[in-house]
């Protein structure tokens, strides 16, 4: 459904809501990932409150992109 590039992130829905993740990712080549759990995110947002707003914005954009891709592939 979507390809990620260096600097992209995923899993924001789960870390924001505490609900199980909604997708599974598979790497097509070796990569490094930084794991950011809720405790670490809480520490970051304490110093930089706008981070939560940015993550929520990306969450909404990604959800819309996913819906659009799924609808386009229904054909």
C-alpha positions as a Python dict, from the first residue, in 0.01 Angstrom:
ca = {
    (1, 'X'): (0, 0, 0),
    (2, 'X'): (282, 240, 83),
    (3, 'X'): (659, 260, 56),
    (4, 'X'): (872, 433, 315),
    (5, 'X'): (1201, 613, 269),
    (6, 'X'): (1478, 722, 502),
    (7, 'X'): (1340, 948, 773),
    (8, 'X'): (981, 822, 745),
    (9, 'X'): (805, 683, 1048),
    (10, 'X'): (520, 447, 1122),
    (11, 'X'): (325, 320, 1421),
    (12, 'X'): (207, 664, 1528),
    (13, 'X'): (-155, 549, 1558),
    (14, 'X'): (-65, 282, 1810),
    (15, 'X'): (164, 500, 2017),
    (16, 'X'): (-91, 784, 2023),
    (17, 'X'): (-397, 573, 2102),
    (18, 'X'): (-248, 279, 2292),
    (19, 'X'): (-443, 47, 2061),
    (20, 'X'): (-286, -238, 1865),
    (21, 'X'): (-111, -142, 1544),
    (22, 'X'): (-323, -136, 1231),
    (23, 'X'): (-68, -256, 976),
    (24, 'X'): (228, -483, 922),
    (25, 'X'): (541, -364, 745),
    (26, 'X'): (791, -572, 555),
    (27, 'X'): (1135, -438, 463),
    (28, 'X'): (1249, -512, 110),
    (29, 'X'): (1610, -444, 206),
    (30, 'X'): (1815, -418, 522),
    (31, 'X'): (1727, -112, 728),
    (32, 'X'): (1770, 42, 1071),
    (33, 'X'): (1467, 142, 1278),
    (34, 'X'): (1449, 350, 1591),
    (35, 'X'): (1187, 226, 1836),
    (36, 'X'): (1005, 499, 2023),
    (37, 'X'): (771, 375, 2294),
    (38, 'X'): (503, 577, 2472),
    (39, 'X'): (730, 660, 2768),
    (40, 'X'): (995, 803, 2537),
    (41, 'X'): (732, 995, 2340),
    (42, 'X'): (594, 1140, 2663),
    (43, 'X'): (942, 1266, 2755),
    (44, 'X'): (985, 1424, 2412),
    (45, 'X'): (642, 1589, 2412),
    (46, 'X'): (705, 1730, 2756),
    (47, 'X'): (996, 1924, 2608),
    (48, 'X'): (838, 1977, 2265),
    (49, 'X'): (456, 1979, 2297),
    (50, 'X'): (403, 2040, 1926),
    (51, 'X'): (532, 1690, 1845),
    (52, 'X'): (192, 1543, 1937),
    (53, 'X'): (16, 1782, 1697),
    (54, 'X'): (255, 1688, 1417),
    (55, 'X'): (205, 1314, 1478),
    (56, 'X'): (-174, 1356, 1478),
    (57, 'X'): (-153, 1549, 1151),
    (58, 'X'): (54, 1273, 991),
    (59, 'X'): (-185, 1012, 1131),
    (60, 'X'): (-481, 1181, 960),
    (61, 'X'): (-292, 1223, 632),
    (62, 'X'): (-176, 862, 633),
    (63, 'X'): (-528, 735, 705),
    (64, 'X'): (-667, 936, 413),
    (65, 'X'): (-388, 818, 184),
    (66, 'X'): (-456, 456, 279),
    (67, 'X'): (-829, 493, 212),
    (68, 'X'): (-761, 660, -124),
    (69, 'X'): (-519, 383, -226),
    (70, 'X'): (-763, 112, -125),
    (71, 'X'): (-1046, 278, -317),
    (72, 'X'): (-828, 318, -626),
    (73, 'X'): (-735, -52, -615),
    (74, 'X'): (-1096, -170, -587),
    (75, 'X'): (-1151, -123, -962),
}
